[in-house]
Amino acid sequence: MKEGERNVLVNILTSDGTYKKRPAFILKIMPKYGDLLLCGISTQIHQLIPNFDLLIEENSIDFSTSGLIKESIVRLGYLSVIPSHYIEGKLGFISKKSHKLLLDRLCAYLIK
């Protein structure tokens, strides 16, 4: 597994306490045990938080490599940590620039 990869069919805990299979990006591989810090992906564009989430539009540079089939948002407010063996497959990736942008935005928010 690599940071920045999009993975499919990952059970992520939702706000109502249930698990749902979702596509997600690996933001970071956590130290020691290699657990993955994931960021959920959604096609619910109306949930976009400007200057926080990342919008991947069909005409963006990341769209063609992401494996997404529809305009989507990478939701920094939808985080989860899971063991790497929960990942069922990979579809694509985002650019290093976009990956760094997500990490920078999350860090800036956390240190406010």
N, C-alpha and C positions, 0 to 999 in steps of 0.2 A: 504494500500500500504506500502511496505517496501523498503528501500534502497537496491539496488542490484538485485531487481527483473527484469526479462525481461518481457516486455509488448508488445503486438501485436496491429497492426492497430491504431497506434498513428499518427495523422497528424502532421508532422514536416515540418517547412519552409525549402525549399531547396535554393541553391545558386542562382537559376534563379527566385526566388520570388514566386514560386508556392508551394503548400502543397502536400506532398506525404505521404501515409500511410507507416510507417516503423516500424520495431521492434526496441526497445530501452531498455537501462538499466536505472534505476533510480539511479543517482549518489547521490543526496541529496534531502531531503525534506526541502524546504525553510521555513524560519521563518514566523511566524504570520498567513499567509493564507494557508499554506500547499501546495503551488505550487511545482511542481516537476522539478528538474534540470535533464534533460535526456541527454543521450549520445547515438547517433544513432549507429546502427549495420549494417554492409555491408558484402556482400560476395565478394566484389571486392578487393581481397587480394593484388593486385598490388598497391592499395592506402595506404597500411600499412606504417606508419611512425615509424621506429624502435626506441625503447626506449621511445615511447610516447603512441601510440595505443597499444591495447591488442589483440594479435592473439589467437583465440580459435580454436585449431586444433582438429580434430576428435579423436586423442589419448590423449588429455589433460584432466586433472582431472575435469575441468569446463564443458567440452562438454556434458557429460551425464546428468548433472543437468540443463543445460542452456535452454533446449527446442529447441536448434538450430538443423536444419536438415543437415547443411552443414558447413564446415570450414568457419569461419567468423572473422571479426575484429570489435572490439569495438573502434569506432573512437572518440577520445577526441576532435578533431577539428570539430565535428558535434554535437554541443550542442544546446539545446532548453529548454525553461522554459514554462511549460503548467500547467493549472489547473488540479488537480487530477481527476476530473470527465470526462476528455477527454480520459482516459485510458479505453479501451474496454475489456481487458482481460490479464491474466497472463499465461506465459508458463513455466517459470523456473527461475533459479537464478545462480549467480556465487558465488564462495567461498568468504568468508570475506577477505582472503588474497589478492585475485585478485581485489576485490572492493577497498581495501585500497591502493593497488598498483596504480590503476587508479587515485584515489584521490591524492596520493602523487605526481604522475607524473604531474597532472594538476596544483597542487599548486606550484611545482618546476618551471614549465614553467611560471606561472603567476608572480612569484616574481623575475624573472631574470632581 
